[in-house]
Amino acid sequence: MRDDTIAQQTVLFPDLFKTPVVATFDQPHASSDGGAILLKAAERPYGLLDGFARCLVDARQARKVRHSLHDLVAQRVFGLACGYPDANDADRLGEDPIQKLLLGRDPLGGNALASQPTVSRFENAVGRTALYRMGRELAYAVIERHRRRLHGRARRITIDLDPTDDPTHGAQQLSFFNGHYDTWCYLPVLGFLTFDDEPEQYLFAAILRPGNAPATRGAVGLLVRTLALLRLAFPDARFRVRLDGGFAAPDLLDFLDAERGVDYVVAIGENAVLTRAAAPLMAIARPLAEQSGETAHVYGETRYQAGSWNQPRRVLIKAEVVRLSGRDPRDNPRFVITNLRQTPRFLYETVYCGRGDVENRIKELHHGLDLDRTSCCRFWANQLRVLLTAAAYVLMQELRLRAHGTALARAQVGTLREALFKLGTHVVRSVRRVVLHLPQAYPHLAAWRLIAGRLGAAAG
């Protein structure tokens, strides 16, 4: 770095402290992401980067290729996990020694990472067939990882599918106005797996859909593929499917009824018939709410057959009267279709309401990894971004799994990133090894070392 460059990157605080303080950005072999090497270790049990790269076809001229498809996938996945969601970030990270090390390059003398134009061309070159294969690879890698972790033994596996809004801006393919979310958007559907009573819901599917897609679009096909993989990996498990009201369509319910070993709880919207069935329970709930001055619930059930259904089904009823301070009481009946036999209260409060944890995972994807940064014009390029973001989230979930017993065991993605990755690091390379000089005064040192050990690092 030249002297004039150092002068431009120097900030002087002459009277802020007892003695003048000079901040000089003059460390050429340093990174602010020193702890991110954990990502490389977290990816190893999944093999997602190799799997994604195998799904792609490289149509570039071989003599002009400087960055392999594997490296481009890795650069985007690791960058997303580190908090760099845009292709524009590639230009600022090209010489970052830790980012180069994550790609297996010499951190000091190795080639720079791909530039923004290269990353953008890569994102826009991937087609529908390759993306379908990548989606299958994501599901297989996640299920296989947990099969090995649990030795193929799980009593019950819960499958949650949930759509979420992805607001769009500009002329993007298949962006439509969605009245429910009151915005122009895409409507991706996300799939999560819960093994027995574990607290984590593991992401296994992320499918981008047009903004006007019904919730059920693609749901049956996704469940068919997922159940086939799960039955191979966990032959003795029973499966539970949890869905919100948008999925209560005849073809999906018929599919669930026909599947062996599959239980389900599926919400259904209110209609005149169900409102009449809930009326006696609402008549009980209203005086209870009046007497207590608080929200009251009464549970019951009915047999119900919609005109498009081929058979009646059990429907749980939650007759709720909502009382909030300063507001009039409000009737709020809710209905859930199920083939389970437990009491309505247990099924609603314990089984169905467990979907609330999935909402937290979706918020993490939006706010911690910018799942909605789908700013490409081409729909399939945005689907690629969603899949790469899902892969980054899988790695963050692996780190959270390895953090059990520490203060980071239930940390959000943003907290994990700040606590584990954002470490100022000086990189030194010798003939035999690369040494990362990390700060000694690091508040999460014990947790970082424990996670690294669980990921297979050796004590030094």
Stockholm file with secondary structure:
# STOCKHOLM 1.0

chainA/1-460         MRDDTIAQQTVLFPDLFKTPVVATFDQPHASSDGGAILLKAAERPYGLLDGFARCLVDARQARKVRHSLHDLVAQRVFGLACGYPDANDADRLGEDPIQKLLLGRDPLGGNALASQPTVSRFENAVGRTALYRMGRELAYAVIERHRRRLHGRARRITIDLDPTDDPTHGAQQLSFFNGHYDTWCYLPVLGFLTFDDEPEQYLFAAILRPGNAPATRGAVGLLVRTLALLRLAFPDARFRVRLDGGFAAPDLLDFLDAERGVDYVVAIGENAVLTRAAAPLMAIARPLAEQSGETAHVYGETRYQAGSWNQPRRVLIKAEVVRLSGRDPRDNPRFVITNLRQTPRFLYETVYCGRGDVENRIKELHHGLDLDRTSCCRFWANQLRVLLTAAAYVLMQELRLRAHGTALARAQVGTLREALFKLGTHVVRSVRRVVLHLPQAYPHLAAWRLIAGRLGAAAG
#=GR chainA/1-460 SS CCHHHHHHTEEEESSSSSSCEEEECCCTTEESCGGGHHHHHHHTTTTHHHHHHHHCCCCSCGGGCCSCHHHHHHHHHHHHHTTCCSTTHHHHHTTCHHHHHHTTSCTTTSCCCCCHHHHHHHHHHCCHHHHHHHHHHHHHHHHHHHHHHHTTCCSEEEEEEEECCEECCSSCTTCEEETTTTEEEECCEEEEEEETTCSCCEEEEEECCCTTCCTTTTHHHHHHHHHHHHHHHCTTCEEEEEECGGGCCHHHHHHHHHSTTEEEEEEECCCHHHHHHHHHHHHHHHHHHHHHSSCEEEEEEEEECCTTCSSCEEEEEEEEEECCTTSCCEECCEEEEECCCSCHHHIIIIIGGGGHHHHHHHHHHHHHHCTTCCCCSSHHHHHHHHHHHHHHHHHHHHHHHHTTTSTTTTCCHHHHIIIIICCCEEEEECSSCEEEECCSSCTTHHHHHHHHHHTTCCCC
#=GC SS_cons         CCHHHHHHTEEEESSSSSSCEEEECCCTTEESCGGGHHHHHHHTTTTHHHHHHHHCCCCSCGGGCCSCHHHHHHHHHHHHHTTCCSTTHHHHHTTCHHHHHHTTSCTTTSCCCCCHHHHHHHHHHCCHHHHHHHHHHHHHHHHHHHHHHHTTCCSEEEEEEEECCEECCSSCTTCEEETTTTEEEECCEEEEEEETTCSCCEEEEEECCCTTCCTTTTHHHHHHHHHHHHHHHCTTCEEEEEECGGGCCHHHHHHHHHSTTEEEEEEECCCHHHHHHHHHHHHHHHHHHHHHSSCEEEEEEEEECCTTCSSCEEEEEEEEEECCTTSCCEECCEEEEECCCSCHHHIIIIIGGGGHHHHHHHHHHHHHHCTTCCCCSSHHHHHHHHHHHHHHHHHHHHHHHHTTTSTTTTCCHHHHIIIIICCCEEEEECSSCEEEECCSSCTTHHHHHHHHHHTTCCCC
//
